[in-house]
Amino acid sequence: MLTRSRRVSHRARFFGSAFAVIIGASCATFAACAGDEREHAPLPDAGPSSSSGPTSGGGDGGHGGSPTSSSTTQPTGGAGGAGGGTGEGGAGGAADPTCVDLKQNGEETGVDCGGVICPLCGDGQGCADDNDCQSGVCGTDAPTTCQAAACDDGVKNGTETDVDCGGPCAPGVKCGIGKGCTAAADCIADSCEAGHCACPAGMLIVPIAGEGSYCIDQTEVSYKEYAVFYNASVPPLPQFKPSPQCTGNDDYVPEGWPPSSDEQLYPVLGADWCDAYAYCAYVGKRLCGKIGGGSNASTDYADYAKSQWHNACTANGVNPYPYGASYQPSICNGIGYPIPDGGVAGPVQVEEATGAAKVHTCIGGVSTFLYHMSGNVEEWEDSCDDTAPTAQCRLRGGSHLSDAAALACSASASATRMSKSQARGFRCCL
């Protein structure tokens, strides 16, 4: 796209040149410019403007000619007359393409468009580079012409709400979190707030170091939430359980299912990796994995620039624990966490009856409204060492059974993809 500074500077040069011609004409008539001594002396009889001046002094040069209407190239001014004696000849007249003469001339790349002065060219008009085009895309095949806006040209153009997404590109290509939007339909989360795609209810925005953002669940998925998915009779393959990772895993039944009525607002326990993956896909999210999409390499589990889960826990790599630099046993639900009188060690409630996240002291890293990134239940991550059903997959954050080292954001733990545990749950990203 042609930069504002480039067009302003050339337009200033264009109008500055025109202004100089006008001033020059005034000086030739009134001899009252630039502090000339003639300002305070009688004017000599210079005679009419001509190609030569009187022998007694320097005459003013003649005015340049005007462009002819039949020219198909940039019109040029006529030559100024030569000054007689010691006087100087006048400057030739200056002229630029008018951008409205229905011809391609001067620096124009199309008819009355392109170059540094005229408007941008429409689709099919000639161009020298992307800066000449309304779409911001100049073709590469000679003769080069401006291309129509498309959803894969790397430019925000047409009625797109951000680069190659939203508007005419949606629903096929919706815009990510933080990208521009005019309606919910432009966004992957179907949520548009103040002109930008936002996270859905129950999720928080997570900034990415450098540029971009994504969403993460405020807390682990509850039994109540999982039951909606379980009771929907979702087919296991291929849409929600990937192959070959989950080949032979044909149900969604967590260990210990069904939950009691008293457990509905607690984190769902006993789901294997495939159950967690399928649930997140069903609700339009994904099991937290690699920043930018896909699975995170198992070896990159502690890289905040690559792992969605680790980035959110450490607040862009800043803190070893979600709440700060050092371990505090009384903040998150691990070994050493104070159990209320009459209470039993185990996971704590994560959801209110209203569906809102249950407030807890275990907060951080990217937000004080992000809960249980340390302790409570360990969480599956889309980060495995192979695509086989027997692969080892990462577990994050530790559980109520974990010590200080296992409760750190960078703790290394894993389990086989199909394994289940009463100390294990998950959350989703987007």
DRENDO-1510 file (C-alpha; in Angstrom, 1 decimal, always signed):
<recs>
REC; n; res; u; v; w
REC; 1; MET; +0.0; +0.0; +0.0 .
REC; 2; LEU; +1.3; +3.5; -0.9 .
REC; 3; THR; +2.5; +5.2; +2.3 .
REC; 4; ARG; +1.0; +8.4; +3.3 .
REC; 5; SER; +4.4; +10.0; +3.7 .
REC; 6; ARG; +5.3; +9.1; +0.1 .
REC; 7; ARG; +2.2; +10.7; -1.4 .
REC; 8; VAL; +2.3; +13.8; +0.8 .
REC; 9; SER; +6.0; +14.5; +0.0 .
REC; 10; HIS; +5.4; +14.2; -3.8 .
REC; 11; ARG; +2.2; +16.2; -3.6 .
REC; 12; ALA; +4.0; +18.9; -1.7 .
REC; 13; ARG; +6.7; +18.9; -4.4 .
REC; 14; PHE; +4.0; +19.2; -7.1 .
REC; 15; PHE; +2.1; +22.1; -5.4 .
REC; 16; GLY; +5.4; +23.7; -4.4 .
REC; 17; SER; +6.5; +23.8; -8.0 .
REC; 18; ALA; +3.3; +25.3; -9.1 .
REC; 19; PHE; +3.5; +27.9; -6.3 .
REC; 20; ALA; +7.0; +28.8; -7.5 .
REC; 21; VAL; +5.8; +29.3; -11.0 .
REC; 22; ILE; +3.1; +31.7; -9.8 .
REC; 23; ILE; +5.5; +33.7; -7.7 .
REC; 24; GLY; +8.0; +33.8; -10.6 .
REC; 25; ALA; +5.3; +35.3; -12.7 .
REC; 26; SER; +4.5; +37.9; -10.1 .
REC; 27; CYS; +8.2; +38.9; -9.8 .
REC; 28; ALA; +8.4; +39.3; -13.6 .
REC; 29; THR; +5.5; +41.7; -13.5 .
REC; 30; PHE; +6.2; +43.7; -10.4 .
REC; 31; ALA; +10.0; +43.3; -9.8 .
REC; 32; ALA; +9.4; +43.1; -6.0 .
REC; 33; CYS; +10.8; +39.7; -4.9 .
REC; 34; ALA; +13.6; +38.3; -2.7 .
REC; 35; GLY; +14.7; +41.7; -1.4 .
REC; 36; ASP; +15.8; +42.9; -4.9 .
REC; 37; GLU; +17.2; +46.5; -4.9 .
REC; 38; ARG; +14.7; +47.3; -7.6 .
REC; 39; GLU; +12.0; +47.2; -4.9 .
REC; 40; HIS; +13.1; +50.7; -3.9 .
REC; 41; ALA; +14.2; +52.0; -7.3 .
REC; 42; PRO; +12.3; +53.1; -10.5 .
REC; 43; LEU; +11.6; +50.2; -12.8 .
REC; 44; PRO; +13.7; +50.4; -16.1 .
REC; 45; ASP; +11.8; +50.2; -19.4 .
REC; 46; ALA; +12.4; +46.5; -19.9 .
REC; 47; GLY; +10.2; +46.4; -22.9 .
REC; 48; PRO; +8.0; +43.4; -23.8 .
REC; 49; SER; +9.0; +39.8; -22.8 .
REC; 50; SER; +11.2; +38.5; -25.6 .
REC; 51; SER; +14.1; +36.2; -26.3 .
REC; 52; SER; +16.6; +39.1; -25.8 .
REC; 53; GLY; +16.7; +42.1; -23.5 .
REC; 54; PRO; +18.0; +45.7; -24.0 .
REC; 55; THR; +21.7; +46.2; -24.1 .
REC; 56; SER; +21.7; +48.5; -21.2 .
REC; 57; GLY; +20.4; +45.9; -18.6 .
REC; 58; GLY; +19.1; +42.5; -18.0 .
REC; 59; GLY; +15.6; +42.0; -19.3 .
REC; 60; ASP; +13.1; +39.4; -17.9 .
REC; 61; GLY; +12.8; +36.1; -19.8 .
REC; 62; GLY; +9.7; +35.2; -21.6 .
REC; 63; HIS; +7.1; +32.9; -19.9 .
REC; 64; GLY; +7.2; +29.2; -20.7 .
REC; 65; GLY; +4.6; +27.7; -23.0 .
REC; 66; SER; +1.5; +25.7; -21.9 .
REC; 67; PRO; +1.0; +22.0; -22.5 .
REC; 68; THR; -0.8; +21.0; -25.7 .
REC; 69; SER; -4.1; +19.1; -25.3 .
REC; 70; SER; -3.0; +16.5; -27.9 .
REC; 71; SER; +0.1; +15.3; -26.1 .
REC; 72; THR; +0.1; +11.6; -25.0 .
REC; 73; THR; +3.3; +12.0; -22.9 .
REC; 74; GLN; +4.0; +14.3; -20.0 .
REC; 75; PRO; +3.6; +17.9; -21.2 .
REC; 76; THR; +6.5; +20.2; -20.8 .
REC; 77; GLY; +6.8; +23.9; -20.4 .
REC; 78; GLY; +8.1; +26.2; -23.1 .
REC; 79; ALA; +11.6; +27.6; -22.9 .
REC; 80; GLY; +12.1; +30.9; -21.1 .
REC; 81; GLY; +13.4; +33.9; -23.1 .
REC; 82; ALA; +17.1; +34.7; -22.7 .
REC; 83; GLY; +17.9; +37.9; -20.7 .
REC; 84; GLY; +19.8; +40.6; -22.4 .
REC; 85; GLY; +23.0; +42.2; -21.1 .
REC; 86; THR; +23.8; +40.9; -17.7 .
REC; 87; GLY; +20.2; +39.8; -16.9 .
REC; 88; GLU; +19.2; +36.2; -16.6 .
REC; 89; GLY; +16.7; +34.3; -18.8 .
REC; 90; GLY; +13.3; +33.4; -17.3 .
REC; 91; ALA; +12.5; +29.9; -16.1 .
REC; 92; GLY; +10.6; +27.5; -18.3 .
REC; 93; GLY; +7.0; +26.7; -17.2 .
REC; 94; ALA; +6.5; +23.4; -15.2 .
REC; 95; ALA; +3.7; +21.0; -15.8 .
REC; 96; ASP; +2.6; +17.6; -14.3 .
REC; 97; PRO; +0.1; +15.0; -15.3 .
REC; 98; THR; -3.4; +16.2; -14.4 .
REC; 99; CYS; -4.7; +12.7; -13.3 .
REC; 100; VAL; -8.0; +13.7; -14.9 .
REC; 101; ASP; -7.2; +14.0; -18.7 .
REC; 102; LEU; -8.3; +10.5; -19.6 .
REC; 103; LYS; -4.8; +9.6; -20.7 .
REC; 104; GLN; -1.9; +7.6; -19.3 .
REC; 105; ASN; +1.0; +10.1; -19.1 .
REC; 106; GLY; +3.8; +11.3; -16.9 .
REC; 107; GLU; +4.5; +8.8; -14.1 .
REC; 108; GLU; +1.0; +7.3; -14.2 .
REC; 109; THR; +0.9; +3.5; -14.4 .
REC; 110; GLY; -2.7; +3.4; -15.7 .
REC; 111; VAL; -5.1; +5.9; -17.1 .
REC; 112; ASP; -5.1; +8.8; -14.6 .
REC; 113; CYS; -3.9; +6.5; -11.7 .
REC; 114; GLY; -0.8; +5.2; -10.1 .
REC; 115; GLY; +2.6; +6.8; -9.7 .
REC; 116; VAL; +3.2; +9.2; -6.9 .
REC; 117; ILE; +0.5; +11.9; -7.5 .
REC; 118; CYS; -2.6; +10.2; -8.9 .
REC; 119; PRO; -5.1; +8.0; -7.1 .
REC; 120; LEU; -4.5; +4.3; -6.8 .
REC; 121; CYS; -5.4; +2.1; -9.7 .
REC; 122; GLY; -8.4; -0.3; -9.8 .
REC; 123; ASP; -8.3; -4.0; -10.7 .
REC; 124; GLY; -6.9; -4.6; -14.2 .
REC; 125; GLN; -5.2; -1.2; -14.5 .
REC; 126; GLY; -1.4; -1.0; -15.0 .
REC; 127; CYS; +1.0; -1.0; -12.1 .
REC; 128; ALA; +4.7; -0.8; -11.3 .
REC; 129; ASP; +4.4; -2.3; -7.8 .
REC; 130; ASP; +1.9; -2.9; -5.0 .
REC; 131; ASN; +1.8; +0.7; -4.1 .
REC; 132; ASP; +0.0; +1.6; -7.3 .
REC; 133; CYS; -3.1; -0.5; -6.6 .
REC; 134; GLN; -6.3; -0.2; -4.5 .
REC; 135; SER; -6.0; -3.8; -3.6 .
REC; 136; GLY; -2.3; -3.5; -2.6 .
REC; 137; VAL; -1.4; -6.3; -5.0 .
REC; 138; CYS; +0.3; -5.8; -8.4 .
REC; 139; GLY; +0.6; -8.9; -10.5 .
REC; 140; THR; +3.9; -10.4; -11.5 .
REC; 141; ASP; +3.1; -11.4; -15.1 .
REC; 142; ALA; +4.0; -8.8; -17.8 .
REC; 143; PRO; +2.3; -6.5; -18.5 .
REC; 144; THR; +1.7; -6.1; -14.7 .
REC; 145; THR; -1.8; -5.1; -13.6 .
REC; 146; CYS; -3.5; -4.6; -10.3 .
REC; 147; GLN; -5.1; -7.8; -9.0 .
REC; 148; ALA; -8.5; -8.2; -7.4 .
REC; 149; ALA; -8.7; -8.6; -3.6 .
REC; 150; ALA; -8.4; -12.2; -2.5 .
REC; 151; CYS; -8.4; -14.1; +0.8 .
REC; 152; ASP; -4.9; -15.5; +0.3 .
REC; 153; ASP; -2.9; -12.6; -0.9 .
REC; 154; GLY; -1.3; -11.5; +2.4 .
REC; 155; VAL; -3.0; -8.1; +2.3 .
REC; 156; LYS; -6.0; -6.6; +4.1 .
REC; 157; ASN; -8.1; -5.5; +1.1 .
REC; 158; GLY; -11.6; -5.5; -0.3 .
REC; 159; THR; -14.1; -5.8; +2.6 .
REC; 160; GLU; -11.9; -8.1; +4.7 .
REC; 161; THR; -11.9; -7.2; +8.4 .
REC; 162; ASP; -8.2; -8.2; +8.8 .
REC; 163; VAL; -5.5; -9.7; +6.7 .
REC; 164; ASP; -7.1; -12.5; +4.6 .
REC; 165; CYS; -9.9; -13.1; +7.1 .
REC; 166; GLY; -13.4; -12.0; +8.0 .
REC; 167; GLY; -15.9; -10.4; +5.7 .
REC; 168; PRO; -16.1; -12.2; +2.4 .
REC; 169; CYS; -13.5; -14.7; +3.6 .
REC; 170; ALA; -15.6; -16.0; +6.5 .
REC; 171; PRO; -16.9; -18.5; +7.4 .
REC; 172; GLY; -14.2; -20.3; +5.5 .
REC; 173; VAL; -11.4; -18.2; +7.0 .
REC; 174; LYS; -12.4; -16.5; +10.3 .
REC; 175; CYS; -10.2; -14.0; +12.1 .
REC; 176; GLY; -8.1; -15.0; +15.2 .
REC; 177; ILE; -8.3; -13.5; +18.6 .
REC; 178; GLY; -7.4; -9.8; +18.6 .
REC; 179; LYS; -7.9; -9.4; +14.8 .
REC; 180; GLY; -10.3; -6.9; +13.3 .
REC; 181; CYS; -14.0; -7.6; +12.9 .
REC; 182; THR; -17.3; -6.0; +12.3 .
REC; 183; ALA; -19.5; -8.9; +13.4 .
REC; 184; ALA; -19.3; -12.1; +15.4 .
REC; 185; ALA; -19.3; -14.1; +12.2 .
REC; 186; ASP; -15.9; -12.7; +11.4 .
REC; 187; CYS; -14.3; -14.4; +14.4 .
REC; 188; ILE; -13.2; -18.0; +15.2 .
REC; 189; ALA; -14.8; -17.6; +18.6 .
REC; 190; ASP; -17.9; -16.0; +17.2 .
REC; 191; SER; -17.3; -13.0; +19.5 .
REC; 192; CYS; -16.6; -9.5; +18.3 .
REC; 193; GLU; -16.1; -6.7; +20.8 .
REC; 194; ALA; -15.1; -3.1; +20.0 .
REC; 195; GLY; -14.0; -4.0; +16.5 .
REC; 196; HIS; -11.7; -6.9; +17.6 .
REC; 197; CYS; -12.3; -10.7; +17.9 .
REC; 198; ALA; -12.6; -11.6; +21.6 .
REC; 199; CYS; -12.5; -14.8; +23.7 .
REC; 200; PRO; -15.8; -16.5; +24.4 .
REC; 201; ALA; -17.2; -16.6; +27.9 .
REC; 202; GLY; -15.2; -18.7; +30.4 .
REC; 203; MET; -11.9; -18.1; +28.5 .
REC; 204; LEU; -9.2; -15.4; +28.9 .
REC; 205; ILE; -7.0; -13.8; +26.3 .
REC; 206; VAL; -3.3; -14.7; +26.4 .
REC; 207; PRO; -0.8; -12.4; +24.7 .
REC; 208; ILE; +2.0; -13.9; +22.7 .
REC; 209; ALA; +5.5; -12.3; +23.0 .
REC; 210; GLY; +6.1; -10.2; +20.0 .
REC; 211; GLU; +2.6; -10.3; +18.4 .
REC; 212; GLY; -0.7; -12.1; +18.5 .
REC; 213; SER; -2.8; -13.7; +21.2 .
REC; 214; TYR; -5.0; -16.8; +21.9 .
REC; 215; CYS; -7.6; -17.9; +24.5 .
REC; 216; ILE; -7.4; -20.4; +27.4 .
REC; 217; ASP; -10.0; -21.7; +29.7 .
REC; 218; GLN; -10.1; -20.0; +33.1 .
REC; 219; THR; -10.1; -23.3; +34.9 .
REC; 220; GLU; -10.2; -27.1; +34.3 .
REC; 221; VAL; -13.3; -28.5; +32.5 .
REC; 222; SER; -15.9; -29.6; +35.0 .
REC; 223; TYR; -18.0; -32.8; +35.2 .
REC; 224; LYS; -21.1; -30.6; +34.4 .
REC; 225; GLU; -19.5; -29.4; +31.2 .
REC; 226; TYR; -18.2; -32.8; +30.1 .
REC; 227; ALA; -21.6; -34.3; +30.6 .
REC; 228; VAL; -23.1; -32.1; +27.9 .
REC; 229; PHE; -20.6; -33.5; +25.5 .
REC; 230; TYR; -20.9; -37.1; +26.7 .
REC; 231; ASN; -24.7; -37.1; +26.5 .
REC; 232; ALA; -24.6; -35.7; +22.9 .
REC; 233; SER; -23.7; -39.1; +21.5 .
REC; 234; VAL; -20.8; -37.7; +19.5 .
REC; 235; PRO; -19.3; -40.1; +17.0 .
REC; 236; PRO; -15.7; -40.9; +18.0 .
REC; 237; LEU; -14.0; -40.7; +14.5 .
REC; 238; PRO; -12.7; -39.0; +12.5 .
REC; 239; GLN; -13.9; -35.5; +13.4 .
REC; 240; PHE; -13.3; -35.5; +17.2 .
REC; 241; LYS; -10.7; -38.2; +17.8 .
REC; 242; PRO; -7.7; -38.1; +15.5 .
REC; 243; SER; -6.2; -41.1; +13.7 .
REC; 244; PRO; -3.8; -42.8; +14.1 .
REC; 245; GLN; -3.4; -41.3; +17.6 .
REC; 246; CYS; -6.7; -42.6; +18.9 .
REC; 247; THR; -7.2; -45.8; +16.8 .
REC; 248; GLY; -9.1; -48.3; +18.9 .
REC; 249; ASN; -10.3; -45.7; +21.4 .
REC; 250; ASP; -14.0; -45.8; +20.6 .
REC; 251; ASP; -15.7; -44.3; +23.7 .
REC; 252; TYR; -15.7; -41.1; +25.8 .
REC; 253; VAL; -16.1; -42.7; +29.2 .
REC; 254; PRO; -13.8; -41.3; +31.9 .
REC; 255; GLU; -12.7; -43.5; +34.7 .
REC; 256; GLY; -15.2; -43.5; +37.5 .
REC; 257; TRP; -18.1; -42.2; +35.3 .
REC; 258; PRO; -20.8; -41.2; +36.0 .
REC; 259; PRO; -20.2; -38.5; +38.7 .
REC; 260; SER; -22.4; -38.0; +41.7 .
REC; 261; SER; -24.6; -35.0; +41.9 .
REC; 262; ASP; -22.2; -33.4; +44.4 .
REC; 263; GLU; -19.3; -33.7; +41.9 .
REC; 264; GLN; -20.8; -31.8; +39.0 .
REC; 265; LEU; -18.9; -28.5; +39.7 .
REC; 266; TYR; -15.6; -30.2; +40.3 .
REC; 267; PRO; -13.0; -31.0; +37.5 .
REC; 268; VAL; -13.8; -34.1; +35.4 .
REC; 269; LEU; -11.3; -36.8; +36.4 .
REC; 270; GLY; -10.2; -40.0; +34.6 .
REC; 271; ALA; -10.4; -38.8; +31.0 .
REC; 272; ASP; -7.7; -40.1; +28.7 .
REC; 273; TRP; -5.8; -37.9; +26.2 .
REC; 274; CYS; -8.3; -38.8; +23.4 .
REC; 275; ASP; -11.3; -37.9; +25.5 .
REC; 276; ALA; -9.8; -34.5; +26.3 .
REC; 277; TYR; -8.9; -33.9; +22.7 .
REC; 278; ALA; -12.4; -34.8; +21.5 .
REC; 279; TYR; -14.2; -32.7; +24.1 .
REC; 280; CYS; -12.2; -29.5; +23.1 .
REC; 281; ALA; -12.9; -30.1; +19.4 .
REC; 282; TYR; -16.6; -30.6; +20.1 .
REC; 283; VAL; -17.0; -27.3; +21.8 .
REC; 284; GLY; -15.1; -25.4; +19.0 .
REC; 285; LYS; -11.8; -25.2; +20.9 .
REC; 286; ARG; -8.7; -27.4; +21.0 .
REC; 287; LEU; -6.6; -29.2; +23.6 .
REC; 288; CYS; -3.8; -26.7; +24.5 .
REC; 289; GLY; -0.9; -27.3; +22.2 .
REC; 290; LYS; +1.5; -25.3; +20.0 .
REC; 291; ILE; +1.2; -21.5; +19.7 .
REC; 292; GLY; -0.1; -20.9; +16.2 .
REC; 293; GLY; -1.8; -24.2; +15.9 .
REC; 294; GLY; -1.2; -28.0; +16.0 .
REC; 295; SER; +0.6; -30.2; +18.4 .
REC; 296; ASN; +3.5; -28.9; +20.4 .
REC; 297; ALA; +6.7; -30.9; +20.3 .
REC; 298; SER; +7.2; -32.9; +23.4 .
REC; 299; THR; +10.7; -31.5; +23.8 .
REC; 300; ASP; +9.3; -27.9; +23.7 .
REC; 301; TYR; +7.0; -28.3; +26.7 .
REC; 302; ALA; +9.0; -25.6; +28.7 .
REC; 303; ASP; +9.3; -23.1; +25.9 .
REC; 304; TYR; +6.9; -20.2; +26.4 .
REC; 305; ALA; +7.4; -19.1; +22.8 .
REC; 306; LYS; +6.0; -22.5; +21.6 .
REC; 307; SER; +3.7; -24.0; +24.2 .
REC; 308; GLN; +0.3; -22.4; +24.8 .
REC; 309; TRP; +0.0; -23.9; +28.3 .
REC; 310; HIS; +3.5; -22.9; +29.4 .
REC; 311; ASN; +3.2; -19.4; +28.0 .
REC; 312; ALA; -0.1; -18.9; +30.0 .
REC; 313; CYS; +1.3; -20.3; +33.2 .
REC; 314; THR; +4.6; -18.3; +33.2 .
REC; 315; ALA; +3.1; -15.0; +31.9 .
REC; 316; ASN; +5.3; -15.0; +28.7 .
REC; 317; GLY; +8.2; -16.8; +30.5 .
REC; 318; VAL; +8.4; -14.5; +33.5 .
REC; 319; ASN; +7.4; -16.6; +36.5 .
REC; 320; PRO; +8.4; -20.1; +37.6 .
REC; 321; TYR; +5.0; -20.4; +39.3 .
REC; 322; PRO; +1.8; -18.9; +38.0 .
REC; 323; TYR; +1.6; -16.6; +41.1 .
REC; 324; GLY; +5.3; -15.5; +41.2 .
REC; 325; ALA; +8.9; -16.4; +41.6 .
REC; 326; SER; +8.9; -18.7; +44.6 .
REC; 327; TYR; +6.8; -21.6; +45.8 .
REC; 328; GLN; +4.0; -20.8; +48.2 .
REC; 329; PRO; +2.3; -23.9; +49.6 .
REC; 330; SER; -0.8; -22.1; +50.9 .
REC; 331; ILE; -1.8; -20.6; +47.5 .
REC; 332; CYS; -2.5; -23.6; +45.2 .
REC; 333; ASN; -3.9; -27.1; +45.9 .
REC; 334; GLY; -0.8; -29.3; +46.2 .
REC; 335; ILE; +0.9; -31.1; +49.1 .
REC; 336; GLY; +1.0; -28.7; +52.0 .
REC; 337; TYR; -2.2; -26.8; +50.9 .
REC; 338; PRO; -4.3; -26.2; +54.1 .
REC; 339; ILE; -7.4; -28.4; +54.1 .
REC; 340; PRO; -10.5; -26.8; +55.7 .
REC; 341; ASP; -11.7; -28.4; +59.0 .
REC; 342; GLY; -13.6; -31.5; +58.1 .
REC; 343; GLY; -12.3; -31.4; +54.5 .
REC; 344; VAL; -10.7; -34.2; +52.6 .
REC; 345; ALA; -7.6; -33.9; +50.4 .
REC; 346; GLY; -8.5; -33.9; +46.7 .
REC; 347; PRO; -9.5; -31.5; +43.9 .
REC; 348; VAL; -11.4; -28.4; +44.8 .
REC; 349; GLN; -14.5; -27.0; +43.1 .
REC; 350; VAL; -13.8; -25.1; +39.8 .
REC; 351; GLU; -17.3; -24.0; +38.7 .
REC; 352; GLU; -20.2; -22.1; +40.2 .
REC; 353; ALA; -23.8; -23.2; +39.7 .
REC; 354; THR; -24.2; -20.2; +37.4 .
REC; 355; GLY; -21.5; -21.6; +35.1 .
REC; 356; ALA; -18.9; -19.0; +36.0 .
REC; 357; ALA; -15.4; -20.0; +37.2 .
REC; 358; LYS; -15.1; -20.5; +40.9 .
REC; 359; VAL; -12.8; -17.9; +42.4 .
REC; 360; HIS; -9.7; -19.3; +44.2 .
REC; 361; THR; -6.4; -18.1; +45.6 .
REC; 362; CYS; -4.5; -20.1; +43.0 .
REC; 363; ILE; -4.3; -17.4; +40.3 .
REC; 364; GLY; -2.0; -16.4; +37.5 .
REC; 365; GLY; +0.1; -16.4; +35.4 .
REC; 366; VAL; -1.2; -14.2; +32.5 .
REC; 367; SER; -4.2; -13.0; +34.6 .
REC; 368; THR; -5.6; -12.9; +38.1 .
REC; 369; PHE; -8.7; -14.6; +36.6 .
REC; 370; LEU; -6.8; -17.7; +35.5 .
REC; 371; TYR; -7.1; -20.4; +38.1 .
REC; 372; HIS; -5.3; -23.7; +39.0 .
REC; 373; MET; -2.4; -23.6; +36.6 .
REC; 374; SER; -0.6; -25.2; +39.5 .
REC; 375; GLY; -2.0; -28.1; +41.5 .
REC; 376; ASN; -5.6; -29.3; +41.8 .
REC; 377; VAL; -5.5; -31.8; +38.9 .
REC; 378; GLU; -2.7; -32.4; +36.4 .
REC; 379; GLU; -3.7; -31.4; +32.8 .
REC; 380; TRP; -3.3; -33.1; +29.5 .
REC; 381; GLU; -1.5; -31.2; +26.8 .
REC; 382; ASP; -1.4; -31.8; +23.0 .
REC; 383; SER; +2.3; -32.5; +23.2 .
REC; 384; CYS; +3.3; -36.1; +22.6 .
REC; 385; ASP; +6.5; -37.9; +21.6 .
REC; 386; ASP; +4.8; -39.8; +18.7 .
REC; 387; THR; +1.5; -40.2; +16.9 .
REC; 388; ALA; +1.0; -43.8; +18.0 .
REC; 389; PRO; -1.8; -44.7; +20.5 .
REC; 390; THR; +1.0; -45.8; +22.9 .
REC; 391; ALA; +2.8; -42.4; +22.8 .
REC; 392; GLN; +3.8; -40.5; +25.9 .
REC; 393; CYS; +1.9; -37.2; +26.2 .
REC; 394; ARG; +2.7; -34.2; +28.5 .
REC; 395; LEU; +1.0; -33.6; +31.8 .
REC; 396; ARG; +1.1; -30.0; +33.1 .
REC; 397; GLY; +0.8; -28.2; +36.4 .
REC; 398; GLY; +0.8; -31.1; +38.9 .
REC; 399; SER; -2.1; -32.1; +41.1 .
REC; 400; HIS; -3.2; -32.0; +44.8 .
REC; 401; LEU; -0.8; -34.9; +45.2 .
REC; 402; SER; +2.3; -33.0; +44.0 .
REC; 403; ASP; +5.2; -31.3; +45.8 .
REC; 404; ALA; +6.9; -28.0; +45.1 .
REC; 405; ALA; +9.0; -29.2; +42.1 .
REC; 406; ALA; +6.0; -30.9; +40.4 .
REC; 407; LEU; +3.8; -27.8; +40.9 .
REC; 408; ALA; +6.2; -25.5; +38.9 .
REC; 409; CYS; +5.1; -24.4; +35.4 .
REC; 410; SER; +8.1; -26.1; +33.8 .
REC; 411; ALA; +7.7; -29.4; +35.6 .
REC; 412; SER; +8.3; -32.4; +33.4 .
REC; 413; ALA; +5.7; -35.1; +33.6 .
REC; 414; SER; +4.0; -37.4; +31.0 .
REC; 415; ALA; +1.8; -40.5; +30.7 .
REC; 416; THR; +0.7; -42.9; +28.0 .
REC; 417; ARG; -2.1; -41.4; +25.7 .
REC; 418; MET; -4.7; -44.0; +26.7 .
REC; 419; SER; -4.0; -43.9; +30.5 .
REC; 420; LYS; -6.5; -42.5; +33.0 .
REC; 421; SER; -6.1; -41.2; +36.6 .
REC; 422; GLN; -8.3; -39.7; +39.3 .
REC; 423; ALA; -5.8; -36.9; +39.7 .
REC; 424; ARG; -5.9; -35.9; +36.0 .
REC; 425; GLY; -8.1; -33.5; +34.0 .
REC; 426; PHE; -7.7; -30.9; +31.3 .
REC; 427; ARG; -8.6; -27.5; +29.9 .
REC; 428; CYS; -8.9; -26.1; +26.4 .
REC; 429; CYS; -7.3; -23.3; +24.3 .
REC; 430; LEU; -8.5; -21.5; +21.2 .
</recs>
